[in-house]
Amino acid sequence: MILYHGSYMEIKKPDITFSRDNVDFGKGFYVTPIYEQAKKWAARFKRKKGASIVTTYELEDSILDSNIYIKKLNLICSFVLRIRKL
């Protein structure tokens, strides 16, 4: 499985202790299987921090069966994006 993370810097080893509390679904490390979405997230950082990058992660599908807490968001993401535009 390929996942992407948009930011102002490359994140080689995700660490949620650096995560903000005031994000849509709480503290965490947000990734998406959609490259264009990560690119949009990164663009938001470019305006604030002057730089943007999309980091790519390749994970084994078996990680979904591990003890790592993963919140999968499917339909709700498009809903949240529409509300933000209002």
N, C-alpha and C positions, 0 to 999 in steps of 0.2 A: 504494500500500500504506500502510495506517495502522498505526503502531506506538505503544506506550505505555511509559512509564518511570515507576516509582513511586519517590519520594524524599521528603526533607524540604524540598526547595527546587526551584524550576524550573531545569531544565538547558537553556539555550538552545543551547549549542554543546557537545556531548559531548566530553570529553577523558579518555582512559583513564589519564592520569598520576595522576588523583585516585582511581582504582579501588583497591579493597582486594585484597591477594594471597590472602587466606584465604576465598575464595568457591568455590562448588561447581565451577565450570568454569574457574577461573583469572581473572586480571586481564582486565577488559573492560568494556564498557558494555552492560548487559543490558536488552533490550526484549522486549515480547511483543505479539502481535496481539490479545490478550485483555484488554480493559479491566478486567474484574473481577480478573484476576491482578495487574495493575499496582496496582490499588487495595489489594489485600492486602499487596503489598510496601510500599506507602506507609504503610499502617497500622502496620507494624513500626517505621518511623521515627518515627511520631507518639508511640509509647510511649517511645522513647529521646530524641528531639530536641524533642518537643512540637509538631511540625507535620508535615503530610503534603500531598503534591500529586502528581497524575498529569499528566505532560507528554505531549502528543500530538505525534507526528512524522508528516508525510506525505512519503513517499519514492516516487520513480519505481521501478517494478518493475525497470527496467534496472540499478539499483544492484547487483542480484544477479549481474550479469555484469561488474561492475567489478573493479578490483584491490584493493578493500577486503576484508580478511579477515573473513568472516562465518561464524560457527558456528551452523548451524541445528539446533535440538534439538526433536525432535517427541515421540516416545514416551518418551524417557528422562526428560523433565521430570516426568511424572506418577509415574514410578518414584521419582525423588529425593524428591518431595513425600511419597509414602507412607512412605519410609524415615525421613524427618525426624519423622514423627508417632509412630514407634515408641519 
